[in-house]
């Protein structure tokens, strides 16, 4: 008779850096939408505040990307939150990089 293998994922805790990556990704996305709404409401003449939001959002996305990659390198821990944070931070960083390069 064949052996029955039992797999359990309930005991794995999430990586600490993964929680930081998802927090930074959500902050970067919130700042992105805040600058988008601010620019829309001021009809494209938002000025320095929108630029500050954009730069801080881009830096948060890059740091979240770095945190997510370091969290994915750990072994024997859950990587679900770290993967989501890394993907969201990467997409936000690519969007901001595109916006910055279009402005040049």
Gaussian input, Z-matrix of N, CA and C with variables (Angstrom, degrees):
# hf/3-21g

backbone

0 1
 N
 C     1     B1
 C     2     B2     1     A1
 N     3     B3     2     A2     1     D1
 C     4     B4     3     A3     2     D2
 C     5     B5     4     A4     3     D3
 N     6     B6     5     A5     4     D4
 C     7     B7     6     A6     5     D5
 C     8     B8     7     A7     6     D6
 N     9     B9     8     A8     7     D7
 C    10    B10     9     A9     8     D8
 C    11    B11    10    A10     9     D9
 N    12    B12    11    A11    10    D10
 C    13    B13    12    A12    11    D11
 C    14    B14    13    A13    12    D12
 N    15    B15    14    A14    13    D13
 C    16    B16    15    A15    14    D14
 C    17    B17    16    A16    15    D15
 N    18    B18    17    A17    16    D16
 C    19    B19    18    A18    17    D17
 C    20    B20    19    A19    18    D18
 N    21    B21    20    A20    19    D19
 C    22    B22    21    A21    20    D20
 C    23    B23    22    A22    21    D21
 N    24    B24    23    A23    22    D22
 C    25    B25    24    A24    23    D23
 C    26    B26    25    A25    24    D24
 N    27    B27    26    A26    25    D25
 C    28    B28    27    A27    26    D26
 C    29    B29    28    A28    27    D27
 N    30    B30    29    A29    28    D28
 C    31    B31    30    A30    29    D29
 C    32    B32    31    A31    30    D30
 N    33    B33    32    A32    31    D31
 C    34    B34    33    A33    32    D32
 C    35    B35    34    A34    33    D33
 N    36    B36    35    A35    34    D34
 C    37    B37    36    A36    35    D35
 C    38    B38    37    A37    36    D36
 N    39    B39    38    A38    37    D37
 C    40    B40    39    A39    38    D38
 C    41    B41    40    A40    39    D39
 N    42    B42    41    A41    40    D40
 C    43    B43    42    A42    41    D41
 C    44    B44    43    A43    42    D42
 N    45    B45    44    A44    43    D43
 C    46    B46    45    A45    44    D44
 C    47    B47    46    A46    45    D45
 N    48    B48    47    A47    46    D46
 C    49    B49    48    A48    47    D47
 C    50    B50    49    A49    48    D48
 N    51    B51    50    A50    49    D49
 C    52    B52    51    A51    50    D50
 C    53    B53    52    A52    51    D51
 N    54    B54    53    A53    52    D52
 C    55    B55    54    A54    53    D53
 C    56    B56    55    A55    54    D54
 N    57    B57    56    A56    55    D55
 C    58    B58    57    A57    56    D56
 C    59    B59    58    A58    57    D57
 N    60    B60    59    A59    58    D58
 C    61    B61    60    A60    59    D59
 C    62    B62    61    A61    60    D60
 N    63    B63    62    A62    61    D61
 C    64    B64    63    A63    62    D62
 C    65    B65    64    A64    63    D63
 N    66    B66    65    A65    64    D64
 C    67    B67    66    A66    65    D65
 C    68    B68    67    A67    66    D66
 N    69    B69    68    A68    67    D67
 C    70    B70    69    A69    68    D68
 C    71    B71    70    A70    69    D69
 N    72    B72    71    A71    70    D70
 C    73    B73    72    A72    71    D71
 C    74    B74    73    A73    72    D72
 N    75    B75    74    A74    73    D73
 C    76    B76    75    A75    74    D74
 C    77    B77    76    A76    75    D75
 N    78    B78    77    A77    76    D76
 C    79    B79    78    A78    77    D77
 C    80    B80    79    A79    78    D78
 N    81    B81    80    A80    79    D79
 C    82    B82    81    A81    80    D80
 C    83    B83    82    A82    81    D81
 N    84    B84    83    A83    82    D82
 C    85    B85    84    A84    83    D83
 C    86    B86    85    A85    84    D84
 N    87    B87    86    A86    85    D85
 C    88    B88    87    A87    86    D86
 C    89    B89    88    A88    87    D87
 N    90    B90    89    A89    88    D88
 C    91    B91    90    A90    89    D89
 C    92    B92    91    A91    90    D90
 N    93    B93    92    A92    91    D91
 C    94    B94    93    A93    92    D92
 C    95    B95    94    A94    93    D93
 N    96    B96    95    A95    94    D94
 C    97    B97    96    A96    95    D95
 C    98    B98    97    A97    96    D96
 N    99    B99    98    A98    97    D97
 C   100   B100    99    A99    98    D98
 C   101   B101   100   A100    99    D99
 N   102   B102   101   A101   100   D100
 C   103   B103   102   A102   101   D101
 C   104   B104   103   A103   102   D102
 N   105   B105   104   A104   103   D103
 C   106   B106   105   A105   104   D104
 C   107   B107   106   A106   105   D105
 N   108   B108   107   A107   106   D106
 C   109   B109   108   A108   107   D107
 C   110   B110   109   A109   108   D108
 N   111   B111   110   A110   109   D109
 C   112   B112   111   A111   110   D110
 C   113   B113   112   A112   111   D111
 N   114   B114   113   A113   112   D112
 C   115   B115   114   A114   113   D113
 C   116   B116   115   A115   114   D114
 N   117   B117   116   A116   115   D115
 C   118   B118   117   A117   116   D116
 C   119   B119   118   A118   117   D117
 N   120   B120   119   A119   118   D118
 C   121   B121   120   A120   119   D119
 C   122   B122   121   A121   120   D120
 N   123   B123   122   A122   121   D121
 C   124   B124   123   A123   122   D122
 C   125   B125   124   A124   123   D123
 N   126   B126   125   A125   124   D124
 C   127   B127   126   A126   125   D125
 C   128   B128   127   A127   126   D126
 N   129   B129   128   A128   127   D127
 C   130   B130   129   A129   128   D128
 C   131   B131   130   A130   129   D129
 N   132   B132   131   A131   130   D130
 C   133   B133   132   A132   131   D131
 C   134   B134   133   A133   132   D132
 N   135   B135   134   A134   133   D133
 C   136   B136   135   A135   134   D134
 C   137   B137   136   A136   135   D135
 N   138   B138   137   A137   136   D136
 C   139   B139   138   A138   137   D137
 C   140   B140   139   A139   138   D138
 N   141   B141   140   A140   139   D139
 C   142   B142   141   A141   140   D140
 C   143   B143   142   A142   141   D141
 N   144   B144   143   A143   142   D142
 C   145   B145   144   A144   143   D143
 C   146   B146   145   A145   144   D144
 N   147   B147   146   A146   145   D145
 C   148   B148   147   A147   146   D146
 C   149   B149   148   A148   147   D147
 N   150   B150   149   A149   148   D148
 C   151   B151   150   A150   149   D149
 C   152   B152   151   A151   150   D150
 N   153   B153   152   A152   151   D151
 C   154   B154   153   A153   152   D152
 C   155   B155   154   A154   153   D153
 N   156   B156   155   A155   154   D154
 C   157   B157   156   A156   155   D155
 C   158   B158   157   A157   156   D156
 N   159   B159   158   A158   157   D157
 C   160   B160   159   A159   158   D158
 C   161   B161   160   A160   159   D159
 N   162   B162   161   A161   160   D160
 C   163   B163   162   A162   161   D161
 C   164   B164   163   A163   162   D162
 N   165   B165   164   A164   163   D163
 C   166   B166   165   A165   164   D164
 C   167   B167   166   A166   165   D165
 N   168   B168   167   A167   166   D166
 C   169   B169   168   A168   167   D167
 C   170   B170   169   A169   168   D168
 N   171   B171   170   A170   169   D169
 C   172   B172   171   A171   170   D170
 C   173   B173   172   A172   171   D171
 N   174   B174   173   A173   172   D172
 C   175   B175   174   A174   173   D173
 C   176   B176   175   A175   174   D174
 N   177   B177   176   A176   175   D175
 C   178   B178   177   A177   176   D176
 C   179   B179   178   A178   177   D177
 N   180   B180   179   A179   178   D178
 C   181   B181   180   A180   179   D179
 C   182   B182   181   A181   180   D180
 N   183   B183   182   A182   181   D181
 C   184   B184   183   A183   182   D182
 C   185   B185   184   A184   183   D183
 N   186   B186   185   A185   184   D184
 C   187   B187   186   A186   185   D185
 C   188   B188   187   A187   186   D186
 N   189   B189   188   A188   187   D187
 C   190   B190   189   A189   188   D188
 C   191   B191   190   A190   189   D189
 N   192   B192   191   A191   190   D190
 C   193   B193   192   A192   191   D191
 C   194   B194   193   A193   192   D192
 N   195   B195   194   A194   193   D193
 C   196   B196   195   A195   194   D194
 C   197   B197   196   A196   195   D195
 N   198   B198   197   A197   196   D196
 C   199   B199   198   A198   197   D197
 C   200   B200   199   A199   198   D198
 N   201   B201   200   A200   199   D199
 C   202   B202   201   A201   200   D200
 C   203   B203   202   A202   201   D201
 N   204   B204   203   A203   202   D202
 C   205   B205   204   A204   203   D203
 C   206   B206   205   A205   204   D204
 N   207   B207   206   A206   205   D205
 C   208   B208   207   A207   206   D206
 C   209   B209   208   A208   207   D207
 N   210   B210   209   A209   208   D208
 C   211   B211   210   A210   209   D209
 C   212   B212   211   A211   210   D210
 N   213   B213   212   A212   211   D211
 C   214   B214   213   A213   212   D212
 C   215   B215   214   A214   213   D213
 N   216   B216   215   A215   214   D214
 C   217   B217   216   A216   215   D215
 C   218   B218   217   A217   216   D216
 N   219   B219   218   A218   217   D217
 C   220   B220   219   A219   218   D218
 C   221   B221   220   A220   219   D219
 N   222   B222   221   A221   220   D220
 C   223   B223   222   A222   221   D221
 C   224   B224   223   A223   222   D222
 N   225   B225   224   A224   223   D223
 C   226   B226   225   A225   224   D224
 C   227   B227   226   A226   225   D225
 N   228   B228   227   A227   226   D226
 C   229   B229   228   A228   227   D227
 C   230   B230   229   A229   228   D228
 N   231   B231   230   A230   229   D229
 C   232   B232   231   A231   230   D230
 C   233   B233   232   A232   231   D231
 N   234   B234   233   A233   232   D232
 C   235   B235   234   A234   233   D233
 C   236   B236   235   A235   234   D234
 N   237   B237   236   A236   235   D235
 C   238   B238   237   A237   236   D236
 C   239   B239   238   A238   237   D237
 N   240   B240   239   A239   238   D238
 C   241   B241   240   A240   239   D239
 C   242   B242   241   A241   240   D240
 N   243   B243   242   A242   241   D241
 C   244   B244   243   A243   242   D242
 C   245   B245   244   A244   243   D243
 N   246   B246   245   A245   244   D244
 C   247   B247   246   A246   245   D245
 C   248   B248   247   A247   246   D246
 N   249   B249   248   A248   247   D247
 C   250   B250   249   A249   248   D248
 C   251   B251   250   A250   249   D249
 N   252   B252   251   A251   250   D250
 C   253   B253   252   A252   251   D251
 C   254   B254   253   A253   252   D252
 N   255   B255   254   A254   253   D253
 C   256   B256   255   A255   254   D254
 C   257   B257   256   A256   255   D255
 N   258   B258   257   A257   256   D256
 C   259   B259   258   A258   257   D257
 C   260   B260   259   A259   258   D258
 N   261   B261   260   A260   259   D259
 C   262   B262   261   A261   260   D260
 C   263   B263   262   A262   261   D261
 N   264   B264   263   A263   262   D262
 C   265   B265   264   A264   263   D263
 C   266   B266   265   A265   264   D264
 N   267   B267   266   A266   265   D265
 C   268   B268   267   A267   266   D266
 C   269   B269   268   A268   267   D267
 N   270   B270   269   A269   268   D268
 C   271   B271   270   A270   269   D269
 C   272   B272   271   A271   270   D270
 N   273   B273   272   A272   271   D271
 C   274   B274   273   A273   272   D272
 C   275   B275   274   A274   273   D273
 N   276   B276   275   A275   274   D274
 C   277   B277   276   A276   275   D275
 C   278   B278   277   A277   276   D276
 N   279   B279   278   A278   277   D277
 C   280   B280   279   A279   278   D278
 C   281   B281   280   A280   279   D279
 N   282   B282   281   A281   280   D280
 C   283   B283   282   A282   281   D281
 C   284   B284   283   A283   282   D282
 N   285   B285   284   A284   283   D283
 C   286   B286   285   A285   284   D284
 C   287   B287   286   A286   285   D285
 N   288   B288   287   A287   286   D286
 C   289   B289   288   A288   287   D287
 C   290   B290   289   A289   288   D288
 N   291   B291   290   A290   289   D289
 C   292   B292   291   A291   290   D290
 C   293   B293   292   A292   291   D291
 N   294   B294   293   A293   292   D292
 C   295   B295   294   A294   293   D293
 C   296   B296   295   A295   294   D294
 N   297   B297   296   A296   295   D295
 C   298   B298   297   A297   296   D296
 C   299   B299   298   A298   297   D297
 N   300   B300   299   A299   298   D298
 C   301   B301   300   A300   299   D299
 C   302   B302   301   A301   300   D300
 N   303   B303   302   A302   301   D301
 C   304   B304   303   A303   302   D302
 C   305   B305   304   A304   303   D303
 N   306   B306   305   A305   304   D304
 C   307   B307   306   A306   305   D305
 C   308   B308   307   A307   306   D306
 N   309   B309   308   A308   307   D307
 C   310   B310   309   A309   308   D308
 C   311   B311   310   A310   309   D309

   B1=1.4250
   B2=1.5315
   B3=1.3071
   B4=1.4571
   B5=1.5221
   B6=1.3378
   B7=1.4545
   B8=1.5222
   B9=1.3014
   B10=1.4517
   B11=1.5280
   B12=1.3087
   B13=1.4545
   B14=1.5186
   B15=1.3042
   B16=1.4514
   B17=1.5240
   B18=1.3174
   B19=1.4594
   B20=1.5121
   B21=1.3052
   B22=1.4530
   B23=1.5225
   B24=1.3141
   B25=1.4489
   B26=1.5282
   B27=1.2999
   B28=1.4626
   B29=1.5228
   B30=1.3165
   B31=1.4511
   B32=1.5098
   B33=1.3235
   B34=1.4570
   B35=1.5180
   B36=1.3205
   B37=1.4542
   B38=1.5215
   B39=1.3060
   B40=1.4606
   B41=1.5221
   B42=1.3027
   B43=1.4522
   B44=1.5292
   B45=1.3255
   B46=1.4580
   B47=1.5281
   B48=1.3321
   B49=1.4615
   B50=1.5213
   B51=1.3369
   B52=1.4555
   B53=1.5122
   B54=1.3207
   B55=1.4627
   B56=1.5280
   B57=1.3240
   B58=1.4591
   B59=1.5169
   B60=1.3328
   B61=1.4651
   B62=1.5147
   B63=1.3292
   B64=1.4651
   B65=1.5292
   B66=1.3238
   B67=1.4557
   B68=1.5295
   B69=1.3206
   B70=1.4619
   B71=1.5249
   B72=1.3264
   B73=1.4687
   B74=1.5175
   B75=1.3299
   B76=1.4619
   B77=1.5273
   B78=1.3334
   B79=1.4573
   B80=1.5275
   B81=1.3322
   B82=1.4614
   B83=1.5251
   B84=1.3222
   B85=1.4681
   B86=1.5291
   B87=1.3312
   B88=1.4666
   B89=1.5277
   B90=1.3266
   B91=1.4652
   B92=1.5237
   B93=1.3226
   B94=1.4576
   B95=1.5181
   B96=1.3305
   B97=1.4537
   B98=1.5324
   B99=1.3394
   B100=1.4638
   B101=1.5249
   B102=1.3179
   B103=1.4643
   B104=1.5166
   B105=1.3133
   B106=1.4611
   B107=1.5332
   B108=1.3218
   B109=1.4641
   B110=1.5279
   B111=1.3329
   B112=1.4543
   B113=1.5248
   B114=1.3019
   B115=1.4585
   B116=1.5192
   B117=1.3171
   B118=1.4640
   B119=1.5259
   B120=1.3354
   B121=1.4582
   B122=1.5326
   B123=1.3274
   B124=1.4612
   B125=1.5237
   B126=1.3155
   B127=1.4626
   B128=1.5295
   B129=1.3195
   B130=1.4578
   B131=1.5113
   B132=1.3249
   B133=1.4622
   B134=1.5344
   B135=1.3047
   B136=1.4622
   B137=1.5147
   B138=1.3107
   B139=1.4555
   B140=1.5132
   B141=1.3284
   B142=1.4481
   B143=1.5263
   B144=1.3013
   B145=1.4667
   B146=1.5221
   B147=1.3156
   B148=1.4615
   B149=1.5269
   B150=1.3222
   B151=1.4677
   B152=1.5168
   B153=1.3231
   B154=1.4628
   B155=1.5205
   B156=1.3361
   B157=1.4639
   B158=1.5248
   B159=1.3177
   B160=1.4596
   B161=1.5174
   B162=1.3240
   B163=1.4606
   B164=1.5202
   B165=1.3400
   B166=1.4643
   B167=1.5219
   B168=1.3188
   B169=1.4604
   B170=1.5263
   B171=1.3296
   B172=1.4630
   B173=1.5239
   B174=1.3338
   B175=1.4638
   B176=1.5243
   B177=1.3279
   B178=1.4758
   B179=1.5233
   B180=1.3259
   B181=1.4670
   B182=1.5319
   B183=1.3300
   B184=1.4633
   B185=1.5255
   B186=1.3302
   B187=1.4614
   B188=1.5329
   B189=1.3209
   B190=1.4602
   B191=1.5182
   B192=1.3234
   B193=1.4613
   B194=1.5281
   B195=1.3186
   B196=1.4681
   B197=1.5334
   B198=1.3276
   B199=1.4637
   B200=1.5276
   B201=1.3215
   B202=1.4575
   B203=1.5109
   B204=1.3340
   B205=1.4662
   B206=1.5244
   B207=1.3236
   B208=1.4636
   B209=1.5257
   B210=1.3270
   B211=1.4650
   B212=1.5258
   B213=1.3234
   B214=1.4658
   B215=1.5257
   B216=1.3259
   B217=1.4673
   B218=1.5318
   B219=1.3293
   B220=1.4571
   B221=1.5259
   B222=1.3046
   B223=1.4602
   B224=1.5332
   B225=1.3108
   B226=1.4660
   B227=1.5200
   B228=1.3111
   B229=1.4598
   B230=1.5113
   B231=1.3247
   B232=1.4541
   B233=1.5227
   B234=1.3208
   B235=1.4594
   B236=1.5221
   B237=1.3027
   B238=1.4564
   B239=1.5117
   B240=1.3231
   B241=1.4598
   B242=1.5190
   B243=1.3252
   B244=1.4620
   B245=1.5236
   B246=1.3169
   B247=1.4618
   B248=1.5204
   B249=1.3172
   B250=1.4680
   B251=1.5289
   B252=1.3173
   B253=1.4664
   B254=1.5124
   B255=1.3295
   B256=1.4607
   B257=1.5180
   B258=1.3178
   B259=1.4703
   B260=1.5292
   B261=1.3354
   B262=1.4709
   B263=1.5233
   B264=1.3303
   B265=1.4587
   B266=1.5269
   B267=1.3141
   B268=1.4606
   B269=1.5184
   B270=1.3295
   B271=1.4680
   B272=1.5237
   B273=1.3345
   B274=1.4623
   B275=1.5306
   B276=1.3322
   B277=1.4678
   B278=1.5231
   B279=1.3255
   B280=1.4689
   B281=1.5307
   B282=1.3295
   B283=1.4696
   B284=1.5283
   B285=1.3357
   B286=1.4622
   B287=1.5162
   B288=1.3016
   B289=1.4704
   B290=1.5199
   B291=1.3186
   B292=1.4679
   B293=1.5259
   B294=1.3316
   B295=1.4670
   B296=1.5309
   B297=1.3241
   B298=1.4652
   B299=1.5271
   B300=1.3257
   B301=1.4624
   B302=1.5237
   B303=1.3225
   B304=1.4593
   B305=1.5269
   B306=1.2998
   B307=1.4546
   B308=1.5115
   B309=1.3207
   B310=1.4628
   B311=1.4828
   A1=109.25
   A2=115.96
   A3=121.53
   A4=111.07
   A5=114.71
   A6=120.15
   A7=109.98
   A8=114.82
   A9=119.68
   A10=108.04
   A11=115.31
   A12=120.62
   A13=109.18
   A14=115.25
   A15=120.57
   A16=108.33
   A17=114.58
   A18=120.95
   A19=108.61
   A20=115.67
   A21=120.38
   A22=109.30
   A23=115.79
   A24=121.15
   A25=111.15
   A26=116.81
   A27=120.83
   A28=111.81
   A29=118.54
   A30=121.64
   A31=114.42
   A32=117.77
   A33=119.93
   A34=110.69
   A35=115.05
   A36=120.34
   A37=108.95
   A38=115.70
   A39=120.43
   A40=110.22
   A41=115.32
   A42=121.80
   A43=109.00
   A44=116.05
   A45=120.90
   A46=112.03
   A47=116.85
   A48=120.23
   A49=111.42
   A50=117.10
   A51=120.82
   A52=111.71
   A53=116.29
   A54=119.87
   A55=110.59
   A56=116.30
   A57=120.21
   A58=111.79
   A59=116.40
   A60=120.72
   A61=111.22
   A62=117.80
   A63=119.95
   A64=110.18
   A65=118.19
   A66=121.35
   A67=110.56
   A68=117.19
   A69=120.59
   A70=111.88
   A71=117.17
   A72=120.40
   A73=110.67
   A74=117.18
   A75=119.54
   A76=111.03
   A77=118.15
   A78=121.31
   A79=110.62
   A80=116.72
   A81=120.63
   A82=111.41
   A83=117.02
   A84=119.98
   A85=111.90
   A86=117.38
   A87=120.70
   A88=110.27
   A89=116.85
   A90=119.89
   A91=111.48
   A92=117.13
   A93=120.55
   A94=110.61
   A95=116.74
   A96=120.10
   A97=111.93
   A98=117.48
   A99=120.22
   A100=110.69
   A101=117.44
   A102=119.50
   A103=111.18
   A104=117.56
   A105=121.17
   A106=110.90
   A107=116.48
   A108=120.96
   A109=110.44
   A110=117.02
   A111=120.57
   A112=111.50
   A113=116.68
   A114=120.80
   A115=111.18
   A116=117.45
   A117=121.04
   A118=111.32
   A119=116.28
   A120=119.72
   A121=112.51
   A122=116.62
   A123=119.37
   A124=111.91
   A125=116.96
   A126=125.01
   A127=112.77
   A128=116.26
   A129=121.57
   A130=114.76
   A131=119.14
   A132=122.44
   A133=110.26
   A134=116.98
   A135=120.39
   A136=112.45
   A137=118.68
   A138=121.31
   A139=114.56
   A140=114.14
   A141=122.28
   A142=113.08
   A143=117.00
   A144=120.45
   A145=111.57
   A146=116.90
   A147=120.26
   A148=110.76
   A149=116.06
   A150=119.56
   A151=112.07
   A152=116.81
   A153=120.82
   A154=110.71
   A155=116.53
   A156=119.91
   A157=110.69
   A158=116.04
   A159=120.67
   A160=112.30
   A161=116.55
   A162=119.92
   A163=111.12
   A164=116.65
   A165=119.53
   A166=111.48
   A167=117.10
   A168=121.38
   A169=110.53
   A170=116.77
   A171=120.93
   A172=110.93
   A173=116.82
   A174=119.94
   A175=111.87
   A176=117.28
   A177=120.71
   A178=111.08
   A179=116.24
   A180=120.13
   A181=110.50
   A182=117.29
   A183=119.63
   A184=112.07
   A185=116.62
   A186=119.65
   A187=111.15
   A188=117.07
   A189=120.43
   A190=111.95
   A191=116.09
   A192=121.08
   A193=110.53
   A194=116.00
   A195=120.51
   A196=110.71
   A197=117.33
   A198=121.36
   A199=110.99
   A200=116.26
   A201=120.42
   A202=112.58
   A203=116.90
   A204=119.59
   A205=111.37
   A206=117.15
   A207=118.30
   A208=111.18
   A209=117.42
   A210=120.38
   A211=111.29
   A212=116.70
   A213=119.58
   A214=112.58
   A215=117.56
   A216=120.66
   A217=113.11
   A218=117.52
   A219=120.02
   A220=110.37
   A221=115.81
   A222=121.29
   A223=109.73
   A224=114.95
   A225=123.99
   A226=113.61
   A227=117.16
   A228=121.48
   A229=108.18
   A230=116.49
   A231=121.70
   A232=111.83
   A233=116.23
   A234=120.61
   A235=113.08
   A236=119.18
   A237=121.60
   A238=112.97
   A239=116.80
   A240=120.92
   A241=110.13
   A242=117.28
   A243=120.54
   A244=111.21
   A245=117.29
   A246=120.42
   A247=111.31
   A248=117.06
   A249=120.59
   A250=110.29
   A251=117.32
   A252=121.00
   A253=112.73
   A254=116.84
   A255=120.91
   A256=111.14
   A257=117.10
   A258=120.82
   A259=110.44
   A260=117.35
   A261=119.84
   A262=111.89
   A263=117.15
   A264=120.25
   A265=111.00
   A266=116.60
   A267=120.09
   A268=112.11
   A269=116.88
   A270=120.13
   A271=110.44
   A272=116.97
   A273=120.24
   A274=110.91
   A275=117.60
   A276=120.43
   A277=111.05
   A278=117.56
   A279=120.68
   A280=110.66
   A281=116.76
   A282=120.21
   A283=110.32
   A284=117.15
   A285=119.42
   A286=111.94
   A287=117.83
   A288=120.30
   A289=110.12
   A290=116.76
   A291=120.52
   A292=111.33
   A293=116.84
   A294=120.91
   A295=110.29
   A296=117.09
   A297=120.53
   A298=111.06
   A299=117.02
   A300=119.84
   A301=111.30
   A302=118.85
   A303=121.02
   A304=110.93
   A305=117.79
   A306=121.62
   A307=113.63
   A308=117.01
   A309=119.22
   A310=107.75
   D1=142.19
   D2=-175.94
   D3=-76.42
   D4=149.65
   D5=177.87
   D6=-74.53
   D7=144.80
   D8=174.70
   D9=-101.66
   D10=123.28
   D11=178.84
   D12=-96.03
   D13=135.30
   D14=178.28
   D15=-114.37
   D16=123.50
   D17=178.23
   D18=-109.10
   D19=135.78
   D20=179.91
   D21=-131.48
   D22=127.08
   D23=177.71
   D24=-108.71
   D25=1.87
   D26=-176.07
   D27=-70.23
   D28=-27.36
   D29=-176.58
   D30=-81.74
   D31=-10.39
   D32=-177.23
   D33=-81.80
   D34=128.91
   D35=175.60
   D36=-93.45
   D37=153.76
   D38=178.96
   D39=-75.55
   D40=151.85
   D41=-179.88
   D42=-72.51
   D43=139.89
   D44=-177.76
   D45=-63.34
   D46=-40.21
   D47=179.65
   D48=-67.37
   D49=-25.85
   D50=177.38
   D51=-65.62
   D52=-37.79
   D53=176.75
   D54=-66.75
   D55=-36.85
   D56=175.99
   D57=-66.74
   D58=-37.13
   D59=179.27
   D60=-66.12
   D61=-41.31
   D62=179.77
   D63=-70.94
   D64=-33.45
   D65=176.89
   D66=-66.50
   D67=-44.52
   D68=178.66
   D69=-67.78
   D70=-35.67
   D71=177.42
   D72=-65.67
   D73=-41.33
   D74=179.26
   D75=-69.30
   D76=-35.64
   D77=176.02
   D78=-65.90
   D79=-42.13
   D80=178.83
   D81=-64.12
   D82=-41.81
   D83=177.65
   D84=-67.29
   D85=-38.19
   D86=178.69
   D87=-65.05
   D88=-42.47
   D89=177.72
   D90=-67.96
   D91=-33.39
   D92=176.68
   D93=-62.61
   D94=-48.69
   D95=-179.91
   D96=-68.88
   D97=-32.80
   D98=176.49
   D99=-65.18
   D100=-42.54
   D101=178.40
   D102=-70.16
   D103=-33.13
   D104=177.00
   D105=-65.33
   D106=-45.43
   D107=179.57
   D108=-67.61
   D109=-41.11
   D110=179.27
   D111=-63.33
   D112=-40.96
   D113=178.15
   D114=-67.55
   D115=-37.83
   D116=178.58
   D117=-66.75
   D118=-43.31
   D119=-178.20
   D120=-67.89
   D121=-30.44
   D122=179.45
   D123=-93.75
   D124=10.39
   D125=177.49
   D126=56.08
   D127=40.10
   D128=175.01
   D129=88.69
   D130=1.99
   D131=-178.69
   D132=-115.96
   D133=47.85
   D134=-174.51
   D135=-77.25
   D136=-33.85
   D137=174.74
   D138=86.95
   D139=-143.32
   D140=-169.73
   D141=-68.68
   D142=-34.41
   D143=-177.12
   D144=-62.88
   D145=-42.57
   D146=178.41
   D147=-66.17
   D148=-39.08
   D149=177.27
   D150=-64.32
   D151=-38.71
   D152=178.46
   D153=-66.77
   D154=-42.63
   D155=176.15
   D156=-60.57
   D157=-42.55
   D158=-178.58
   D159=-64.94
   D160=-45.12
   D161=-179.59
   D162=-65.82
   D163=-43.73
   D164=178.90
   D165=-65.55
   D166=-36.57
   D167=177.39
   D168=-65.13
   D169=-42.18
   D170=178.80
   D171=-63.97
   D172=-42.87
   D173=178.81
   D174=-66.46
   D175=-37.84
   D176=175.67
   D177=-63.75
   D178=-39.43
   D179=179.43
   D180=-66.10
   D181=-41.31
   D182=178.67
   D183=-66.31
   D184=-41.80
   D185=178.37
   D186=-68.22
   D187=-37.10
   D188=175.46
   D189=-64.48
   D190=-36.04
   D191=176.47
   D192=-64.61
   D193=-42.44
   D194=178.43
   D195=-65.96
   D196=-42.14
   D197=178.16
   D198=-63.51
   D199=-40.97
   D200=-179.95
   D201=-65.20
   D202=-41.59
   D203=178.58
   D204=-66.44
   D205=-38.24
   D206=177.75
   D207=-69.36
   D208=-30.96
   D209=177.84
   D210=-71.96
   D211=-33.42
   D212=-179.71
   D213=-72.71
   D214=-16.79
   D215=179.49
   D216=-78.92
   D217=-18.99
   D218=-178.24
   D219=-70.80
   D220=156.23
   D221=-178.27
   D222=-114.37
   D223=158.48
   D224=174.84
   D225=60.25
   D226=30.84
   D227=174.97
   D228=-139.07
   D229=163.77
   D230=179.41
   D231=-73.07
   D232=139.13
   D233=-177.23
   D234=-118.85
   D235=10.96
   D236=-176.34
   D237=-63.66
   D238=-49.68
   D239=-179.29
   D240=-67.82
   D241=-37.27
   D242=179.17
   D243=-65.01
   D244=-38.04
   D245=179.19
   D246=-67.64
   D247=-42.03
   D248=178.79
   D249=-65.28
   D250=-43.43
   D251=178.23
   D252=-63.79
   D253=-38.88
   D254=178.76
   D255=-66.66
   D256=-43.64
   D257=-179.16
   D258=-66.13
   D259=-45.24
   D260=179.58
   D261=-64.85
   D262=-40.01
   D263=178.09
   D264=-66.49
   D265=-39.74
   D266=178.82
   D267=-64.63
   D268=-42.78
   D269=179.25
   D270=-65.50
   D271=-41.79
   D272=179.07
   D273=-64.99
   D274=-40.96
   D275=178.52
   D276=-64.48
   D277=-39.37
   D278=178.81
   D279=-66.49
   D280=-40.32
   D281=177.96
   D282=-62.51
   D283=-46.67
   D284=-179.52
   D285=-67.32
   D286=-37.07
   D287=177.39
   D288=-63.50
   D289=-39.05
   D290=176.97
   D291=-65.06
   D292=-42.49
   D293=178.75
   D294=-63.57
   D295=-43.02
   D296=-179.99
   D297=-65.00
   D298=-42.37
   D299=-178.11
   D300=-71.35
   D301=-30.13
   D302=175.25
   D303=-68.47
   D304=-27.45
   D305=-179.96
   D306=-78.65
   D307=-16.67
   D308=178.55
   D309=-76.83

